[in-house]
Amino acid sequence: MKHFVVGSLILLTFFLFHVDVDARGFGWGYKKSTNGEVPDIGTYDELLERFGAYYADKSGEKNIYLTFDNGYEEGYTPMILDVLKKEKAPATFFVTGHYVESEPELVKRMVDEGHIIGNHSYHHPDFSILTKEAMKKELEDLAKKVSEVSDQKDLKYLRPPRGIFNEQTLKWSKELGYVHIFWSLAFKDWETANQKGWRYAYEEVMKQVHPGAIVLLHTVSKDNAEALEAIIKDLKAEGYQFKSLDELVLRDYMPQVIYGY
């Protein structure tokens, strides 16, 4: 399973426009931000807006949303959780069935410490080649497993495996009650045998950061774990606030809850 997840993640790339995947799905991509602005995602933008999906907070406020993908465990998640707790920074962890089965105590800890569990599917398939029923089963099986090991009974955020999506999968996920969460800041951090030191991870985040960034990090990265505290502290010093996806989505879908109207 470990090699399957790593191999799948390698397919994530960073391009401005659509990347066809087996002629049925698109690979998520964008031009990396280097000027403190939200990245350009080309024609994806209209598609995401139509189905209520997110890749960034476009309010212009200096908010940061930390998200982690968890396909398997390399021993760094406890350190990451320690840092998040110390810095009072919320995060969303997108987990697979393999992760929940193998690390139930860590999933429980995530929820107990106030973080959100997101749905990354049970078996990490390409949703664009599944039927709606098969996609539904992937999501339901993962949600059920999470509910068995933690106090989070409902999952509402979805990150598609390998970043592959199309109009159909966006439509189906919305009908199933999910909000698609992509990202606007990421780098090649998942190769466990090719870590480059904590400063590399730190600099990759700092040079791409922008107001409203949804940051994708992988918990298998030693570099990420060692850089996280410095990243959070230095971004706070620059005036950034770390917020949860609930704050972003509630602001857009339930403004009366946040602002009182």
N, C-alpha and C positions, 0 to 999 in steps of 0.2 A: 504493500500500500504506500509505503514511504516513497519508493521510486516512482510510483504512478503519480502521486501528488506533485513531486518535484518536476517530473517530466511535463505534467500538465501546465504547471506554472510558467515554464519556460516559454510557452506560447504567448504570454502577455507581452505586447510590444507597444511602442510609443510613436504612433503616427498621427497626422492631423486628420486624415479622412478615412473612409471606410476600408476595412481590410476584410475581404471575403473569406469565409471559412467554409469550405465544402459547398460553396454557392448557396448556403442556406442561412448562415448566421454572419454577424459582424463581430470582429474582435475590437474590444474597447481600446481607443487610442486618442491621443491629443498631442499638440505641440507643447513641450514642457515650458512652464513659466520661468523666465529669468529676469523679469522686470517688475515683479511684485503684483502682477495682474492675473486675474482668473484666466486659465488657459483657453485657447480657442479650440472648440471641438467640432467646428464645421457644421455639416448638416445634421449631426447627431442632436444638436440643441433642440430643434423643433420636435423631434421624436421623443426626447426625454420629457419635455414640457407637456406634451400631449398625454402622456401616461403617468405623470406625477413622479418621475424618477429624478434622482439627484446625482450630481457629481461635484458640486460645490455650493456654497452659500453665496449668493450674488448680492447680498444686502450692502456690501461695501464695509461692513463692520469687521473689526479685527478679531474674528472668531476662528478657532481651530477645532476640527473634529478628528480625533484619533480613532482609527479603525485598524484592527489586526486580523489577518487571515490565519486560521489555525487548522492545518490539514493533518499534522502530526506534531509530536512534542520532541524537542531537542534539549530540554532542561532549562530553558531561559525564561519561560513564562512566569515562574514564581518571582524572579528578579524584576520583570516588567511590572507585575502586579504590586510589588513592594514600592517601586518608584511612583506608580500612579497613586497609590495610597498616600505616600509621603507628600506628594505634590498636589493632592486633592484634584486630580485630573481624571475626568470620566472617559470611558472608551467603549467601543463596541467590538466584540470579538465574533467574527464570522467563522463558525465551526462546521466541520463535517461529521458524519456518523462515526467514522473511524476515531476521530478525536474524542468524541463524547464517550464512546465505548472504552477507550484506553485511558482517558484522563477525567473520570467523573468528578473527582475531588477538586480539580482545577476549575472545571466548569461551575461547580457549586461555589467555589471561592469567588469567581468572577461576579456571579449574581449577588452573593452575600455582601460584597464590597461595593455594590452599587453600579456595576457595569451592565451593559446590555449584551445579550447573546443574539447574534444575527444568524440567519439561515444561509448556509453555503452549500446546501443539499446533503443528502445522505451519502451518495456514492461518487459525487463530483463528476457527473456526466455533462455532456454538451446538451443544454436544454433545447437548442434549436433543431435537434433531430428527434426529439421526443414528442409523443402525443401529449395532449393536455392532461390526460389521466395519469400518464407516467410521470410528468412533471409534478402534478399534485401529490402523487405518492411520495416522491423524493422529498418534498417539502414537509408533508405531514409526518413521515417517518422520523425526520430529523427533529421536528418540533416535539413529537411524542417522547423521543429519547431525552431531549433536554429537560422536559417537564418531569421525567422520572428521576433525574439526578439533582435538580435544583428547584428553587421556588419560582422560577420564571415559567409560567404556564402558557404564555402566548408569545410567538415570534412574529414580528411585523416588518423587519428589514431583511432584504434579500440581496446577496451579492452573487451574481451568476458565476458558476464554475468557469475558470479560464477567461473570464470577462467576455464570454460569447453571448450574444443576444440578437434579437431581431424584433420587428414590430409585433409579431405574434407572441413571443415570450414576454414582452413588456405588457401586452394586453392581458394575457393569461394570468400573470403574476398579480396584476392589479385586481382582476376579478377574484383571485384567491385571497385578497386582503393584504397583499404585500406591497411594500415600497422598495423599488430598486435603488440600491446605493452603489454608485461607481466611485471614482476618485479623481482628484485633480493634482495629486502629488504622490509620486512613487518613484522607485528606482530598482535596479536589479539587486535585490538583497537576499534572495532565497537560496542561493547556491552555498550550501553549508561548507563545502570544501574549498570555497573561494572567497572567504571573508577577508576584508581589507583593512580592518582596524576601526575602532569606534569613531575616529575623526572623519573617516570617509562617509559613514552614515550621517554624522552630524552635518557635514558640509553639503551633502546631497539635499538634506531637508532644508537647511538654511538658505541655500541658493535658489531653491524652487518655491519657497514659502510665499504666500499671498493671503490677503484677507479673505476669509471664507473657505480656506483649504480643507478638503476632506483628504486626510493623509492615509495612505495604505502602507502598512508595514507588515512584515512576516515575523512571527514569533520564533521561527527557527534560526533567526540571525543573531549571532553573538554580538556583532557590531551594533545592531539596533538596541539590544538590551543594555549594552555598556554606554551607548550615546544618549539614551532616552532622558535621563535626568538633566543633562546639560542642555538638550534641546528644549525641554519644557521650561527650565529656569531662564534661559536666554530669550526665548520667545515671550515669556511673561515680562521680562525686562524691556522688551520692545513694545509692550502694550497689548499683546495678544491675550485673549481669554480662551480657556479650554472648555468646550461645551459638549453636551451629548447630542446625539442625533434626535432625541425626543424634543429638545429645545428648538432645533431647526424645523422639524416637521410640524410640531404643534404651532409654531409661529405662523406657518403658511396655511395650515388646514384648520386651526382652531384659534384664530387671533383673539377671540373673546376670552379665552382662558389665560392667555399671556398678557394681553393689554387691557382687558376688562370691558370690551365692547363687542 
